[in-house]
Structures are given as structure tokens and as C-alpha cells.
Amino acid sequence: MRSSALFRRFKGSYFSYVLIYFCAYFAMASFVSVLSVYLTDLGKTGSEMSFIISSSGIFSFFMVPAAGFLCDRTGRSRLVSAGLLIGMGILALVFSGCRQVWALFLLEGLLMSFLNSALPACERLASATKFRYGVLRVWGTFGYALGAQAAGLAVQHFPPFVLFFLVFLSTLLAALGLAGAEDPILPEPKEEQKKPPLSSFLKNPQFLLFLLITFLFYSSSGVNFNYAAFLLDTMGVPTGAVGTVLSVGTLVEIPIILFSNKFMDRFSGKTLLLICCAINVVQFICYGLSSSAWVVVTVMILLKAIGATLFMMLILKMVRNLVAAELTVTGISVVNSINNLGVILMQNLGGAILDRIGIQSFYLILAALTAAAMLLTLLLRVKNTEKVFS
């Protein structure tokens, strides 16, 4: 009786959403923030490391839209996402005991595709609650910051199993949060209206242009997400300090998230996307040209998280303004799937470049690709009618 009363209080509570965001992003950071350093410590070459990490994009390209479609059509997004998160945690434990390149490739692809498939549903849940989006999503920032710091310390001072056990534990807690969340309430369709077909938003030229822009932007941003720790490592920053840099840098995004209601609905998606591109062009040029670790660390702390966070919130905003409400999760999943395709290509290209001309030259290529996305954004036309963050 007492347990049922506790669950009723937990159901739909602020704490349930705190668990989802804090623990899901803690799991993400624990696994990916120092993965390149972990693989280097295992003796993997730049090409092998890139091959392993690229599996995330390959598997997510197929898994993410399939999971999004399943969530939209069954209306059981919380159950599907919880199962995916628990699956990620279990596979992380298996990952800790593997050393073969093909086994690491397979496991990394599966567990990251599970996480990437769960996050769009979490975004949809957060945008449809009685709580403001920013005060929920900010816990993802805290989770990622703590996870990045914990990962750096774990890799430096403890056996690998400790790091991956943290991933497992955090996914279980995130699944618990999903059990307490509430499903979004969709407007009742009129009887004469049919549900929009899955392909309806793909016939929208502006949505297709947005996919191309995000393909270029995220192929660069996503690789930076994977290689930031490796860049710092090659510049002589200790592994424990790498985790600290990534952790502190993540905290910079807190004001962006908390005050998202002040600007995300006010400014157009085009304007916000131009800002995202400009931020990334500046930081990538700095990473490519600077020989000072202090300069790179400072820029990484100030800019890395801001551009990535704005972009992730922008995906939700753009999809809500471009596709039918009934296909929101599917739309977000399609965008994420295209983004993952970009990361697949750039990750493997990055491996070849790392082995030949170095990581800093690679960052100049990322700056050029992001600049191309910025130019294409000038052609984008999208309404600003849906209020998501207010």
C-alpha cells in the first residue's frame, strides 16, 4: 500500500524527469567523452579507433528512425525507450571485457544506437509536460558534466569495468525515471482526417533542405564530440584533466538551457541555426591553428557545449514547425538518423586523416564543412508558429 502511494507521488513528478535527463546524459558522457582515449590506451590505431566509433552512426542510421516510428505508432514511447536504455547498460558491461576490433565495433554500434534511439522520445516527453523544457533539460547538462568528470577519473585510476558499470547503473535509473513520466497528450484528430503518412514530411522541400544542413553541421559537430578528448590528449593534457575540461565546458550550457524560454521561441530557426554554425566555425578554426593547449582548452570550455546544445534544442523546434504533431518523434529520429550518416562518413575520413596529417588539419576540414552548412542556411524558409520552449 505504501509503495503504491509512493509511486503515485512519483508518477509525473519533477523528480522522474530529473532521473531521465540526468542519468541518460550521465550514461552518454561516461561512455563517449573519453572513449577515444580509452581505445588509444588499448593500443588501437587512429584508423581502428575511427572504425570502432563510426559504428555508432552506422547502427543509429537504421535503429533511430525505426524506434521513432515504433514509438509514434504504438504510443508506448516510454516503454520502448526504457528497454533501449537498459539494453545499452547491459552491452556496456560486455564492452568492458572486449579487446577485438570487430567486437568493439559491434558493441559500440549497438549500445550507442540504443541510446540515440531513446533520446528523441525523451525530448518529446519533456516538451509536453507541465514543466518548462529548460528546467528539465538542464539536468542533462549536470548529468553530462558529472559523467565526463567521472569517466576521466575512472579511466585514469580504476579498472575499465568501473567506468562501464557507471554506464549500466545510470541507464537503470533513467529507465526508472521513464516509468514515472507521463505520456504526452496529443490533440484528438477530426473524424474525417486521416493520420499523416510516414513519408509526408519528406515531401517538404524545406525539411529536406534542413536535413542537408544538419547532415553537414552534425557530421562535423558529432566528430568533434568524439575527438575532443583525443585532441586534448595529443596536446599533452592529462586524462584526468581532460575529463575536467569536458565537464566544466558542459556546465557553460546551463544558462542556455535554463533561459531557453526567453529566446528559442522568439527567434526563427534560421537565425538560431546560423548562430550554431558560426560558433562551430570559430572553435574548429581555433583547434586547427592553435599550438597552445591553454588556448584550445579555453575555447573548448567556452564554445563546445553551446553550439551542440543550441543545435539539439533547435532540432526539436524545427521538427515541430515542419512536420505533423503525430509524427514528432519520427521526424526527430529521421533528422538524427541523417546526422548519424554524416558522422559515419566523417568518422572514417577522420581516421585516415589522423594517421597521415594529424588531427589539427582535420579540424580545418570540419570548419569548412560547417561554413558550407552556414551558407545553405541562408536559403532556409520555415515558420515560427509552434511554441515549444515557453
Number of C-alpha atoms within 10 A of each C-alpha: 5 6 8 9 10 10 13 11 13 17 18 20 18 17 15 23 31 20 26 32 27 26 29 30 29 30 33 22 27 30 23 21 28 28 21 24 26 21 20 15 11 12 12 18 15 22 18 19 25 26 22 24 29 27 26 26 30 20 23 29 26 18 18 30 24 16 26 26 20 16 23 16 13 9 13 13 26 22 14 20 27 25 16 24 30 24 18 25 24 18 20 25 19 15 20 17 12 12 13 10 14 13 14 22 20 16 21 25 20 24 26 25 27 27 26 28 30 26 24 27 26 22 20 20 21 26 22 17 19 10 15 17 24 21 19 25 25 22 24 25 26 22 28 27 28 24 31 31 25 23 35 29 18 22 21 16 12 11 11 17 17 17 23 25 19 22 30 22 16 27 30 24 20 26 25 18 27 26 20 22 24 17 18 14 9 9 8 6 10 8 6 6 7 8 11 13 10 13 10 11 19 15 9 13 12 16 22 14 16 25 19 19 24 24 24 24 29 29 25 27 27 19 23 21 15 21 24 23 25 22 24 22 18 14 15 11 18 14 23 19 17 26 29 21 23 27 27 19 22 27 21 18 23 21 12 19 25 17 16 22 18 13 13 22 18 14 11 18 23 21 12 18 26 17 16 22 26 17 19 25 24 15 20 28 18 20 26 20 13 12 12 11 17 13 13 22 20 13 17 23 21 19 20 24 25 23 22 23 17 19 22 14 20 20 21 21 23 23 24 23 20 20 19 16 15 18 24 23 29 27 29 27 30 22 24 27 27 24 26 28 23 26 31 26 15 23 28 22 15 28 22 18 17 18 12 11 10 17 21 21 18 21 25 19 17 27 25 16 20 29 20 15 23 22 13 16 21 12 11 17 15 14 11 18 12 13 14 21 22 16
